[in-house]
Amino acid sequence: MNVSDFDLKRTALLFFDILNGYVPEAEPGKQRALKPWIQNAIRLSKAGRAAALPIFFAKGNHRPDGATNALILTDTNNSLTPWPNGEVTKSKMHVIAGDKSSDVLADLEPKLEDYYIVKYRWSAFFQTYLDLALRSRGIDTIIVSGGSTDVGVASTLYSGRDLDYNMIVVSDACGTSHDPRAHDMLMELVFPRMSRVRRTDQVIEMINTACAVQSSTFKVQS
């Protein structure tokens, strides 16, 4: 095995929580402002679709009444703000089932044939059909893009590693709304131990090179 190994036929793209509820609406008369990492995710999706890679969207789908949300004891909320007087409370969810907030960002051009992994916890693998769908297609390599890096992306990478998947996390196609130091620390000090960390340009080059090799091989066999 080599760190440059890459097989298109055994690879899928996973976009994590790139949803309407996490992206501010456009101001009247203006285009929706997209962060650079989301713009890179869009570039990645176009390259993946051109190569006929299967596309997976992990998406939060919380009940409006909060009945599927757990209340667990933590020192702070997700923004590292201590609980007032130590009282832990449920926070309002950004994405709600049955609401457009939980829809995949239209810029990613979601298709009917894509996989929509409805989830209720941080990991895209926890009590979802993601593992089943991947194994059914013979996929052993997952390219991961999304946010937040320090929440769902990290949890999904840990889970994928424990399930023996080859993970490729796209550093500049992931982002966090929390402290950016967490993103940098994970990409530099943690994720390289459980995955390959690459930039968008590098992954697109991997995909295009594999396509060229595959096309050349097909022509020779023909």
C-alpha positions as CSV (number, residue, x, y, z in Angstrom):
1,M,0.0,0.0,0.0
2,N,1.1,3.5,-0.8
3,V,-0.2,6.9,0.4
4,S,-0.8,7.8,-3.3
5,D,-3.1,4.8,-3.9
6,F,-6.5,6.0,-5.3
7,D,-9.1,3.8,-6.9
8,L,-12.1,5.7,-8.4
9,K,-14.3,2.6,-8.4
10,R,-13.9,2.2,-4.7
11,T,-14.2,5.9,-3.7
12,A,-17.1,8.1,-2.6
13,L,-17.6,11.8,-1.7
14,L,-19.2,12.6,1.6
15,F,-20.4,16.2,2.3
16,F,-21.1,16.8,5.9
17,D,-23.9,19.2,7.0
18,I,-23.5,21.7,4.2
19,L,-27.1,22.8,4.7
20,N,-29.2,25.9,4.4
21,G,-29.5,26.2,8.1
22,Y,-25.8,26.7,8.5
23,V,-25.3,29.2,5.6
24,P,-26.7,32.7,6.0
25,E,-29.4,33.7,3.5
26,A,-28.6,36.2,0.8
27,E,-29.3,39.9,1.5
28,P,-32.1,41.4,-0.7
29,G,-30.7,41.9,-4.2
30,K,-27.4,40.2,-3.5
31,Q,-26.0,36.7,-4.1
32,R,-25.6,34.4,-1.2
33,A,-22.2,34.8,0.4
34,L,-20.4,31.5,0.6
35,K,-17.2,31.0,2.7
36,P,-14.1,29.9,0.8
37,W,-14.3,26.4,2.2
38,I,-17.9,26.0,0.9
39,Q,-16.7,27.3,-2.5
40,N,-14.1,24.6,-2.5
41,A,-16.7,22.0,-1.5
42,I,-18.7,23.0,-4.6
43,R,-15.5,22.7,-6.8
44,L,-15.0,19.2,-5.3
45,S,-18.6,18.2,-6.0
46,K,-18.3,19.2,-9.6
47,A,-15.1,17.2,-10.0
48,G,-16.7,14.2,-8.3
49,R,-19.8,14.3,-10.5
50,A,-17.7,14.5,-13.6
51,A,-15.9,11.4,-12.5
52,A,-19.2,9.6,-11.7
53,L,-18.2,9.3,-8.0
54,P,-21.2,8.4,-5.7
55,I,-22.2,11.5,-3.7
56,F,-23.3,11.2,0.0
57,F,-24.8,14.0,2.0
58,A,-24.8,13.7,5.8
59,K,-27.6,16.0,7.1
60,G,-28.9,16.9,10.5
61,N,-32.6,16.2,10.7
62,H,-33.7,17.2,14.2
63,R,-37.3,17.1,15.4
64,P,-38.9,20.5,15.9
65,D,-39.8,19.6,19.5
66,G,-36.3,18.6,20.3
67,A,-37.4,15.1,21.3
68,T,-34.4,13.4,19.6
69,N,-31.9,15.8,21.3
70,A,-30.0,14.6,24.3
71,L,-29.2,16.8,27.3
72,I,-25.8,15.8,28.6
73,L,-23.5,17.4,31.1
74,T,-20.7,19.5,29.6
75,D,-18.7,22.4,30.9
76,T,-19.7,24.7,28.0
77,N,-21.9,24.9,24.9
78,N,-20.4,24.3,21.4
79,S,-19.1,27.9,21.4
80,L,-17.1,27.2,24.6
81,T,-19.4,29.5,26.6
82,P,-19.9,28.2,30.2
83,W,-23.5,27.5,31.1
84,P,-25.1,30.3,33.1
85,N,-25.0,29.3,36.8
86,G,-24.0,25.8,35.7
87,E,-27.4,25.1,34.3
88,V,-27.2,22.9,31.2
89,T,-30.0,23.7,28.7
90,K,-30.9,22.5,25.2
91,S,-29.9,24.9,22.5
92,K,-32.0,25.7,19.5
93,M,-31.0,23.6,16.5
94,H,-30.0,25.2,13.3
95,V,-31.5,22.5,11.1
96,I,-35.0,21.1,11.6
97,A,-36.7,18.1,9.9
98,G,-39.2,19.0,7.3
99,D,-37.9,22.5,7.0
100,K,-35.7,24.0,4.3
101,S,-33.0,24.5,6.9
102,S,-32.1,20.8,6.6
103,D,-31.9,20.9,2.8
104,V,-28.6,20.5,1.2
105,L,-27.2,23.7,-0.2
106,A,-28.5,24.1,-3.7
107,D,-25.0,25.1,-5.0
108,L,-23.9,21.5,-4.5
109,E,-26.6,20.5,-7.0
110,P,-28.1,17.6,-5.0
111,K,-29.5,14.9,-7.3
112,L,-32.2,12.3,-6.7
113,E,-29.7,9.5,-7.1
114,D,-27.4,10.9,-4.4
115,Y,-27.4,9.4,-0.9
116,Y,-29.0,11.4,1.9
117,I,-27.7,10.2,5.3
118,V,-30.2,11.5,7.9
119,K,-28.5,11.8,11.2
120,Y,-29.2,12.8,14.8
121,R,-25.8,12.8,16.3
122,W,-22.4,14.2,15.4
123,S,-21.0,11.1,13.5
124,A,-22.5,10.4,10.0
125,F,-22.1,6.7,10.9
126,F,-23.9,6.6,14.2
127,Q,-27.2,4.7,13.7
128,T,-27.4,5.6,10.0
129,Y,-27.2,3.5,6.8
130,L,-24.0,5.1,5.7
131,D,-21.8,2.0,6.4
132,L,-24.3,-0.3,4.7
133,A,-24.6,1.9,1.6
134,L,-20.8,2.2,1.2
135,R,-20.1,-1.5,1.7
136,S,-22.9,-2.5,-0.7
137,R,-21.1,-0.5,-3.4
138,G,-17.7,-1.9,-2.5
139,I,-16.4,1.5,-1.4
140,D,-13.4,1.6,0.9
141,T,-12.3,5.2,0.5
142,I,-14.2,8.3,1.5
143,I,-13.4,11.9,0.6
144,V,-14.8,14.1,3.4
145,S,-15.8,17.8,3.2
146,G,-18.0,19.8,5.5
147,G,-18.4,21.4,8.8
148,S,-17.9,21.8,11.6
149,T,-14.4,20.4,11.5
150,D,-14.2,20.0,15.3
151,V,-17.7,18.6,15.6
152,G,-19.3,16.3,13.0
153,V,-16.3,16.0,10.7
154,A,-14.0,14.9,13.5
155,S,-16.6,12.5,14.9
156,T,-17.2,11.0,11.4
157,L,-13.4,10.6,10.8
158,Y,-13.0,8.8,14.1
159,S,-15.9,6.5,13.3
160,G,-14.7,5.8,9.7
161,R,-11.2,5.0,10.9
162,D,-12.6,2.5,13.4
163,L,-14.6,0.9,10.6
164,D,-11.4,0.5,8.6
165,Y,-12.2,3.0,5.8
166,N,-9.5,4.9,4.0
167,M,-10.4,8.5,4.7
168,I,-9.3,11.6,2.7
169,V,-10.2,14.8,4.5
170,V,-10.1,17.9,2.4
171,S,-8.6,20.6,4.6
172,D,-9.7,23.7,2.8
173,A,-13.1,22.3,2.0
174,C,-13.9,21.9,5.7
175,G,-14.6,24.7,8.1
176,T,-15.7,25.6,11.6
177,S,-17.9,28.3,13.1
178,H,-16.0,27.9,16.4
179,D,-12.4,28.7,17.2
180,P,-10.3,28.3,14.0
181,R,-7.4,26.9,16.1
182,A,-9.4,23.7,16.6
183,H,-9.6,23.3,12.8
184,D,-5.9,23.8,12.4
185,M,-4.9,21.6,15.2
186,L,-7.1,18.7,13.9
187,M,-5.8,19.0,10.4
188,E,-2.2,19.3,11.4
189,L,-1.9,17.1,14.5
190,V,-4.8,14.6,14.6
191,F,-6.3,13.8,11.2
192,P,-3.0,12.8,9.5
193,R,-2.9,9.8,12.0
194,M,-6.2,8.5,10.8
195,S,-6.6,9.7,7.3
196,R,-4.9,11.5,4.4
197,V,-5.2,15.3,4.6
198,R,-5.2,17.0,1.2
199,R,-6.3,20.3,-0.2
200,T,-9.0,20.8,-2.8
201,D,-6.6,21.2,-5.7
202,Q,-4.8,18.1,-4.7
203,V,-7.9,16.0,-4.5
204,I,-9.2,17.2,-7.8
205,E,-5.9,16.4,-9.4
206,M,-6.1,12.9,-7.9
207,I,-9.6,12.5,-9.4
208,N,-8.6,13.8,-12.8
209,T,-5.5,11.7,-13.0
210,A,-7.4,8.6,-12.0
211,C,-10.0,9.4,-14.7
212,A,-7.2,9.8,-17.3
213,V,-5.6,6.5,-16.4
214,Q,-9.0,4.8,-16.4
215,S,-9.8,6.2,-19.8
216,S,-6.4,5.2,-21.3
217,T,-6.8,1.7,-19.9
218,F,-10.3,1.4,-21.5
219,K,-9.0,2.6,-24.9
220,V,-6.1,0.0,-24.8
221,Q,-8.5,-2.8,-23.9
222,S,-10.9,-1.7,-26.6
